[in-house]
Amino acid sequence: MGETITFWVLAVVSVGAALGMVFNRKAVYSALMLGTVMLCLAVLYAVQDAPFLAAVQIIVYTGAIMMLFLFVLMLVGVDSSDSFVETLKGQRVWAVLAALGFLALIVLAVGNAIFAPQAGLAQATGQGGYIRSIALLLFTKYVFAFEITSALLITAALAAMVLAHREKLTEKVTQKDLSRARFLGDHPSPLPGPGTYARSNAIDMPALLPDGSVAETSVNRYIARYDVEHDHLPEDPKLADAIKHTAELDEAPTEAEKDAETNEVTK
């Protein structure tokens, strides 16, 4: 009775998650729905007295492959818009053929499950236990499908590396270049920390130098802009003016941003 209830509950959850994976427009949500389906399958394996399959389902598929999917999404970008321009000729034709082949596999699988004689758990594991039976099937009857799956996973990993690769338009700045630019600039020493020699030790309060002047470089420009937008300025007019000046400098484009904009226009 408990096994039947577990099956019907997980069947509803897994089918709903599978439909959500297919029809969801967010790639991250689709990956999470796929993880839900894999966890439901693991519980079903455990209910059917197959602990090895349940452990493999969680460790390999839910753990390793799902993490691979999420890493690919993080590398490619979840906010990147899909291009509607067909770059590969005949892509729709091959997609239709692949869909028909997948539909034929589903029909064959359902027909085999309905019309084939039932083997039973004892007959399926009668060759030496769960692990030996699975190994015999993987490396004898289904060895071709097993190798094809391995090739697909390797191809997916290489495709993720290709998609995440970005060509550098400028030379990479080395540590030597950064150190040289720092000592040639106006502040070779580290910038003063916020709140130094000030009445408050808050991170959004400018530091005071030993002579009593305000160190504008001690405040993060993003924090300064936030304080100006939300009117969180200190009562001291000197400190308030320093925060406003830092926020104004943040709105002005830097040299790196100008170079990036120039490169985009050139491209």
URKAVEN-V443264 format. One record per residue. N is the residue number from 1. RES is the residue in three letters. PSI is psi in whole degrees, -180 to 180 (999 if undefined). Layout:
{{N;RES;PSI} {N;RES;PSI}}
This chain:
{{1;MET;-45} {2;GLY;-36} {3;GLU;-39} {4;THR;-43} {5;ILE;-43} {6;THR;-41} {7;PHE;-48} {8;TRP;-35} {9;VAL;-49} {10;LEU;-28} {11;ALA;-44} {12;VAL;-43} {13;VAL;-46} {14;SER;-41} {15;VAL;-41} {16;GLY;-41} {17;ALA;-37} {18;ALA;-42} {19;LEU;-39} {20;GLY;-36} {21;MET;-38} {22;VAL;-42} {23;PHE;-1} {24;ASN;141} {25;ARG;-19} {26;LYS;126} {27;ALA;-35} {28;VAL;-42} {29;TYR;-38} {30;SER;-40} {31;ALA;-40} {32;LEU;-38} {33;MET;-39} {34;LEU;-39} {35;GLY;-37} {36;THR;-42} {37;VAL;-43} {38;MET;-38} {39;LEU;-39} {40;CYS;-40} {41;LEU;-38} {42;ALA;-42} {43;VAL;-39} {44;LEU;-39} {45;TYR;-42} {46;ALA;-36} {47;VAL;-32} {48;GLN;20} {49;ASP;42} {50;ALA;72} {51;PRO;-32} {52;PHE;-45} {53;LEU;-38} {54;ALA;-44} {55;ALA;-43} {56;VAL;-39} {57;GLN;-40} {58;ILE;-46} {59;ILE;-48} {60;VAL;-57} {61;TYR;-57} {62;THR;-36} {63;GLY;-61} {64;ALA;-54} {65;ILE;-39} {66;MET;-39} {67;MET;-36} {68;LEU;-43} {69;PHE;-46} {70;LEU;-38} {71;PHE;-40} {72;VAL;-42} {73;LEU;-39} {74;MET;-35} {75;LEU;-45} {76;VAL;-40} {77;GLY;123} {78;VAL;-19} {79;ASP;0} {80;SER;130} {81;SER;145} {82;ASP;141} {83;SER;132} {84;PHE;8} {85;VAL;125} {86;GLU;107} {87;THR;-24} {88;LEU;127} {89;LYS;136} {90;GLY;17} {91;GLN;-39} {92;ARG;-36} {93;VAL;-46} {94;TRP;-32} {95;ALA;-40} {96;VAL;-42} {97;LEU;-41} {98;ALA;-38} {99;ALA;-40} {100;LEU;-41} {101;GLY;-40} {102;PHE;-39} {103;LEU;-39} {104;ALA;-39} {105;LEU;-39} {106;ILE;-42} {107;VAL;-43} {108;LEU;-39} {109;ALA;-44} {110;VAL;-42} {111;GLY;-38} {112;ASN;-36} {113;ALA;-28} {114;ILE;-47} {115;PHE;-18} {116;ALA;148} {117;PRO;144} {118;GLN;131} {119;ALA;-42} {120;GLY;157} {121;LEU;-36} {122;ALA;-41} {123;GLN;-35} {124;ALA;-32} {125;THR;22} {126;GLY;0} {127;GLN;19} {128;GLY;22} {129;GLY;179} {130;TYR;-52} {131;ILE;-43} {132;ARG;-39} {133;SER;-43} {134;ILE;-41} {135;ALA;-41} {136;LEU;-40} {137;LEU;-41} {138;LEU;-40} {139;PHE;10} {140;THR;-70} {141;LYS;-42} {142;TYR;30} {143;VAL;-35} {144;PHE;-46} {145;ALA;-35} {146;PHE;-44} {147;GLU;-37} {148;ILE;-40} {149;THR;-41} {150;SER;-43} {151;ALA;-37} {152;LEU;-39} {153;LEU;-40} {154;ILE;-40} {155;THR;-39} {156;ALA;-40} {157;ALA;-43} {158;LEU;-38} {159;ALA;-37} {160;ALA;-40} {161;MET;-39} {162;VAL;-42} {163;LEU;-33} {164;ALA;-11} {165;HIS;136} {166;ARG;133} {167;GLU;134} {168;LYS;126} {169;LEU;-20} {170;THR;163} {171;GLU;149} {172;LYS;132} {173;VAL;124} {174;THR;171} {175;GLN;-33} {176;LYS;-42} {177;ASP;-41} {178;LEU;-42} {179;SER;-41} {180;ARG;-42} {181;ALA;-32} {182;ARG;-43} {183;PHE;-21} {184;LEU;-12} {185;GLY;-167} {186;ASP;-21} {187;HIS;81} {188;PRO;-25} {189;SER;165} {190;PRO;149} {191;LEU;148} {192;PRO;145} {193;GLY;152} {194;PRO;142} {195;GLY;-1} {196;THR;130} {197;TYR;19} {198;ALA;169} {199;ARG;-26} {200;SER;150} {201;ASN;25} {202;ALA;155} {203;ILE;-20} {204;ASP;10} {205;MET;127} {206;PRO;150} {207;ALA;156} {208;LEU;130} {209;LEU;165} {210;PRO;-28} {211;ASP;1} {212;GLY;-6} {213;SER;162} {214;VAL;132} {215;ALA;101} {216;GLU;-27} {217;THR;-4} {218;SER;-11} {219;VAL;132} {220;ASN;136} {221;ARG;-32} {222;TYR;-39} {223;ILE;-39} {224;ALA;-42} {225;ARG;-36} {226;TYR;-42} {227;ASP;-37} {228;VAL;-42} {229;GLU;-35} {230;HIS;10} {231;ASP;51} {232;HIS;45} {233;LEU;149} {234;PRO;165} {235;GLU;-29} {236;ASP;123} {237;PRO;-32} {238;LYS;-45} {239;LEU;-39} {240;ALA;-43} {241;ASP;-37} {242;ALA;-41} {243;ILE;-42} {244;LYS;-41} {245;HIS;-39} {246;THR;-40} {247;ALA;-38} {248;GLU;-37} {249;LEU;-32} {250;ASP;-34} {251;GLU;-27} {252;ALA;137} {253;PRO;139} {254;THR;174} {255;GLU;-39} {256;ALA;-40} {257;GLU;-37} {258;LYS;-42} {259;ASP;-40} {260;ALA;-41} {261;GLU;-39} {262;THR;-41} {263;ASN;-39} {264;GLU;-42} {265;VAL;-39} {266;THR;-41} {267;LYS;999}}
